[in-house]
Amino acid sequence: MKITELFKQGEFVVSAEVGPPKGINVDHLVEEAKTYLSGITAVNVTDNQSSVMRLGSLATCKVLKDAGLTPIYQLTCRDRNRIALQSDLLSAAMLGIENVLCLTGDHTKMGDHPQAKPVFDLDSVSLLHTIKLLEEGVDLGGNKLVGEPPKFAKGAVVSPCSDSVDAQLAKMERKVAAGAEYFQTQAVYEPEKFIQFMEKAKQFGVPVQLGIVIPKSAGMAKFMNDNVAGIHVPDEMLAELRADKEKTKAGITGIEIAARIIKECKPYCQGVHIMALGWESKVPALLELAGL
Amino acid sequence: MLITQLKSKETIVSLVSGKAFIINCQGCKEVSFPEKEAGELQKELVADGKVTGIITTDYICNPKNMMLRLQPYMAEIDAADTILVFSCGVGVQTVAEYFEDKKVCAACDTIELPGYQGVTPLQHDCDQCGECYLNLTGGICPITACSKSLVNGQCGGSKNGKCEVDPNMECGWERIYRRLEKLGRLDLMKCPTQVRNYATDDEVK
């Protein structure tokens, strides 16, 4: 199922994210996804997230699909050139994977193989453009595909609380022009900034899913503030996470904060995308508290 | 060595909005400059009444030298809407940085050849990629100013204006965005999707 169909029907689309393991056993991942994420619309599978080498996104998508979930295949331009990317897209279509999320990808220097060659032959925009060509039956080299062309729901990302939000909006517009049909955002902790962003972004006429990372602790929030681009956890939220250590440890404070952000932003967006980062088991509780 | 090769005539003519001041840089012996072709094309532009002045000089990559050479031509430069630069990518970037409010255009693509690359000041770099992007980016090179050499805009990895790959490096695409804003050319952010061409063979260019 293409998630774009649901946006068209006016549904508030909920997706979550899983990261493949650094190894070949996916039993735990599949079990968790089936238990905690089967009630939501779709599950993103990250592609060597943060430039850390892991089991492949495509293979994991297939396993999740076979388990009855709807995977969103995340595809970055960091590790493959245009030949490999197009080939993997054909493979995905052949395996019945219908949702893709196109990203440029973190730089290799950010991960566990800083010696690796960063590819970036294409980027998020030219990757979207390439998929559009494949859907028209032609590859990026101008050669015709044989038989029925692939069809995807093409997603992209944007960073609404970035300190250079105007440059982000300009890039978003380019992604829409290149074929992006829906957006998922970087984690939001400042609803007012997100709402301002959506006021400007709505002119593009594409659905946007609010990005949520459950703040697990004050330490995690502070780490994100210091190190993660596009994320700022305000001081009062940090104080809230520090206030009741037991509650925070149990995950309650983080879930309360996340649910509050979702409620506040819901009227301005078309869905929510939850990056639980290992806290997949808390997703049902979060959705319930957020009234979804 | 490197070669500067003229962009297509249609491209160069389309770059000249209103009148142009032309800078030819034939300074450095490591650069092979298309003198004859450039001269013919410039004659046509002059005949069409599109040129306020032409200077043929050297080492415009050195900002002090460039300003010294351009000083006598300031009236002609003021009268022009565009500064059209026939040089390697470093020269264009140096001119664009100095004339921040002016439309500065690259008339050449810079292509790498084996051997000594010449001496240029360090604040600008040209990767000699062979398909100069400076006309789309306000004279700031996205290939050398962006850690990922992105050609379609900013990624999500800039924090407080700095690149997350190198905290000492300003985000190249934020610089480009600000420059285009200053030039009133944010429309260039909406240019068609760019796909880089890594082919070195002229036949597949």
Contacts between the chains, C-beta under 8 A, distances in Angstrom:
chain1	res1	chain2	res2	distance
A	104	B	148	6.5
A	104	B	150	6.6
A	104	B	155	4.8
A	104	B	156	8.0
A	106	B	157	6.8
A	107	B	147	5.7
A	107	B	148	6.1
A	107	B	157	6.9
A	107	B	164	7.5
A	107	B	165	4.5
A	109	B	147	7.9
A	109	B	165	5.1
A	110	B	164	6.9
A	110	B	165	7.0
A	118	B	148	6.6
A	120	B	148	4.8
A	120	B	149	6.3
A	120	B	150	7.0
A	121	B	196	7.1
A	121	B	198	7.3
A	122	B	195	7.0
A	123	B	148	7.2
A	123	B	150	5.0
A	123	B	151	7.1
A	123	B	152	5.4
A	123	B	155	7.6
A	124	B	152	7.5
A	124	B	155	7.6
A	125	B	152	3.7
A	125	B	153	6.8
A	125	B	193	5.4
A	125	B	194	7.9
A	126	B	151	7.9
A	126	B	152	6.2
A	126	B	193	5.5
A	126	B	194	6.9
A	126	B	195	4.8
A	128	B	193	7.9
A	129	B	193	4.3
A	129	B	195	7.1
A	140	B	195	7.0
A	157	B	156	6.7
A	158	B	156	7.7
A	159	B	156	4.2
A	162	B	156	6.9
A	162	B	158	7.2
A	163	B	158	7.7
A	163	B	159	7.2
A	163	B	160	6.1
A	163	B	161	6.9
A	164	B	154	6.6
A	164	B	158	6.0
A	164	B	161	7.0
A	164	B	171	7.0
A	164	B	174	4.9
A	164	B	177	7.0
A	166	B	177	6.7
A	167	B	153	7.0
A	167	B	154	4.5
A	167	B	173	6.0
A	167	B	174	5.8
A	167	B	177	4.3
A	168	B	154	6.6
A	168	B	156	7.4
A	170	B	153	6.0
A	170	B	154	7.8
A	170	B	177	6.6
A	170	B	186	7.2
A	170	B	189	4.1
A	170	B	190	7.7
A	171	B	152	7.3
A	171	B	153	3.8
A	171	B	154	5.4
A	171	B	189	8.0
A	173	B	189	7.4
A	173	B	190	6.4
A	174	B	152	5.7
A	174	B	153	5.5
A	174	B	189	7.0
A	174	B	190	7.0
A	174	B	193	7.1
A	177	B	190	7.1
A	177	B	192	8.0
A	177	B	193	7.3
A	178	B	152	7.9
A	178	B	193	4.9
A	186	B	156	6.0
A	227	B	164	8.0
A	228	B	159	7.6
A	229	B	156	5.8
A	229	B	157	4.9
A	229	B	158	5.8
A	229	B	159	4.2
A	229	B	164	5.1
A	230	B	156	5.4
A	230	B	159	7.4
